Amino acid sequence: MSIRRLPEHLVNRIAAGEVVERPASALKELVENAVDAGATRIDIRLRAGGVDGIEVIDDGCGMTPPDMALALERHATSKLPDEAIEAVTTLGFRGEALPSIASVARMTLESRVRGAEGWSRVVDNGLLDSEGPVGIPPGTRVRVDGLFERVPARRKFLRSARSEYAACLDVVKRLAMANPDIGFSVEHDGRRVLSVSGGESLPDRVAALTDRGLVENGIVIELEREGLKLGGIAGLPTFNRGIADHQYLFVNGRPVKDRLLVGAVRGAYAELLARDRHAVVALFLDVPSDAVDVNVHPAKTEVRFREPAMVRGMIVSGLRRALDEAGHRSAQRPSSDAMAAWQSEPMSPPAPQLWDRQDVEQWDAPPSSAPQTRYAVQDRRPSFIPPPMARAEPAYAPPPETTSYPLGVARGQVAKTYIVAEAEDGLVLVDQHAAHERLVLERMRKAMATGGVASQALLLPEVIELDEPACDRLEARAEELSEFGLDLERFGPRAMLIRAVPAMLGQGDVIGLVTDLADELAAFDEALSLKERLDHVAATMACHGSVRAGRILSVTEMNALLREMEVTPHSGQCNHGRPTWVKLAHGDIEKLFGRK
């Protein structure tokens, strides 16, 4: 069989397989071209999630008719004035996007240079259909209709219009985040869904496109080292999400999805977040052009660094330094020395405590005098709060014997979070929230196995505002969620109405529950039913319905929790993989005090 040269239109279709995977891919290329053209305003219109139509309008420099004809040929570009591809500073440079898109759709390209007449070219699936003058403002307008309409093998692999719309919106958000000086607007099926004006500060633009709460709960990052510059904004550890869809990474202004950068973010937050939670960050890394290779893949979302270890170390150290300066208000890392002291052997004797006269006077003073003021000054607590003291309850009956129960008998509570129990062979510490979370999960599993979870109607329905794709996901699964006792209905484009919640959750955080469920559903495969992911949904509900840290429990409640743990499967760990209780054996306690 002889070798032959493939025709141009077939070569373009082959290239389109890499460049144009879905409507979001085509939209990304068109918006990047508008950014490279120096636009100050970019307007985007979508039909059926971009499957039926994509339109991008900009006020950039425009193109002359000869340039428009050349732009529709493969590997023709104005962004590489010489052959130094390693010095590229624009988002696009390969010259493949326009001819690839035009080979699998009907493309109408209209452009006008300031001071000249406008011109239009229409290419229908790789073949020139028509061209001629057109009246448009200075700039460029590109319309793509019927993507993959004549390539049915590719079109049938596209997802639903809702999924494609969500992907298109994510692409626009990333490019808008990287270019706060440009105004962006998005219309979907004739309805305005996004609008940001140009000239915003970087933190304000990031917050506008992710979560407004990021301004109060974020830390600005600024770090420069050895020619590399790291900037952006990172959320506090407590300001997190159930999935990593709010992690935005940019290299030289280019949105990327790089494993090295994602791993660096995970490493920086490793000791601050639960394993099923993800940080909210937008990081902008500027590196010399010769230190990064952006020509890795036609989609240009992957990069390769010349010194990856240095880049990773800079991101980890930059994030940790910023989080340390913020004080870890809600997620301070425990001291490694303090944790190791429980296992060190032999243990050095503590330094002698020096007591001053004031200390002695305070201990000898009557209960109603100075100690309250002294604690208020030392601990910076309001003067009306009494000093911490042990809580004793009337013993209406003798306490049960510790030999009867594996987890012992409750003796008290520490920091309103940990139950202290005495067992026959040692001291047991129980995390009340983690333990109860597991118990609620197991109850929910049992209820599902016996006919469904009972629901409790809300006296006043709650309204929660979410982004449109999240509302779409919840609405699509509303019938299955009702089997868990959660009754939801759509309340406008960006809101859901909560009418009932699972009865066993009690007075849980309803709004937080639905927000986390929307995140969980985003991680589901559309082909899987919700019942097949029972553990994830039930675990999310159980977390919001369990006893919270900071709640004072009575001795009866503490013992009831211990007894239920003893008969509940998997109660040794919470739904996130952390232990629910730990034990110090008598021998370990004796070692701590130097008795052994």
Beta strands, then each sheet from edge to edge (+ up, - down):
strand 1: 41-47
strand 2: 53-58
strand 3: 106-112
strand 4: 118-124
strand 5: 127-134
strand 6: 139-145
strand 7: 183-188
strand 8: 191-196
strand 9: 218-225
strand 10: 228-235
strand 11: 240-241
strand 12: 247-251
strand 13: 254-256
strand 14: 278-279
strand 15: 281-286
strand 16: 292-293
strand 17: 304-305
strand 18: 409-414
strand 19: 418-423
strand 20: 426-431
strand 21: 455-465
strand 22: 487-490
strand 23: 495-502
strand 24: 581-585
sheet 1: 5+ 4- 3+ 6- 2+ 1- 7- 8+
sheet 2: 9+ 10- 15+ 12+ 13-
sheet 3: 11+ 14-
sheet 4: 16+ 17-
sheet 5: 18+ 19- 20+ 24-
sheet 6: 21+ 23- 22+
end
